[in-house]
Amino acid sequence: MRIAVISLGRRHAWALFGKELAEALSERVSVSYIGSQEADFIPEICESLLVHTGKNLWENFFYFLNPLSKIRILRFLKRQNPDLIIIPARHPWLLCLLPLVRTKKLLIIHDAMRHRGEQSALNDIIDRVLIRYSDVLCALSAYTQALLEKRHPKKQSLFLFHPVFRRYQSIEGMPPPEKIPRKYLLFLGRFFAYKGLDLLIGAWKKLLPLFPDLHLVIAGTGPEKPAKADRVFVIDRRLLDEEVAYLIDNACCVVLPYTDASQSGVIPVAFARGKAVVSTKVGGLAEQVLHGKTGFLCNPDQEELSLTVRKFLELSDEEKRDLALGISERCQKWSWEQFVERLLSLL
């Protein structure tokens, strides 16, 4: 079987997902790769085509209008003659590429709907076109698959868990330049309304008098800024992978106070570092965190979240070792090897 991976995303998570997917597939089948020269990550496989997609908005617009790169991609696909094209994430170029390609296409869906605070008319258009011209839709949670089946009943769909990134399992943590507290809970990711930062701050205020040596670290960037509160430390910038690894390694746990979610890439990153997760049970998050085995779940409520975090903080050493064992087992089930094996078996 010959597979082509088209991963034109330049920024970190999208590029990393495409890179590790292509490398994992290449261990089983013949793989060719099409990606951006400006991407943060590029797979180490022989058959690849890298094209300029731009480093900023103006360059992106220029290269989008330039037809030469699209022609190169179409010619490359014709030479490779793949049996299947896998698209790990949306990209504007695919609007004009997919309608011209007759090869069977599989689109990986990270989010089946727009969440509160991240509405985008352009992304809605891109998603509609990509779904229309894709033959198979791959969801990363059963929750997302159910939404896809309801909205696109004529499309073949399948469901696979978001794999644990190999990079986060192997890199060495590096402390950020900011002075980090010794004992802290960690929120990590983009600051959008649906991420529940207001819910987190409300729960945190209930924990403050109970744990006088505990802090809350909120790390990431985005349009929503967390409210100020005592012993809350905010890192408002894009983090290096090594800094992410360090922050997770030294946290008590990772907290996801989301009010809505299809699934989360933060959870497998936390598991890759062996860290438990306290999460609200919304969308596909309840599928990713096994209550009492890899972390704890609660409803998106300030009181419940504070009680659940407290429950985690008061665990015995033996109970924490059981969680670590559960996370290790989860990482094995969520490996790229398992992802590829199940993907190939379902096609």
Order of alpha helices (4+ residues) and beta strands (2+ residues): beta-alpha-beta-beta-alpha-alpha-beta-alpha-beta-alpha-beta-alpha-beta-alpha-beta-alpha-beta-beta-alpha-beta-alpha-beta-alpha-beta-alpha-alpha-alpha
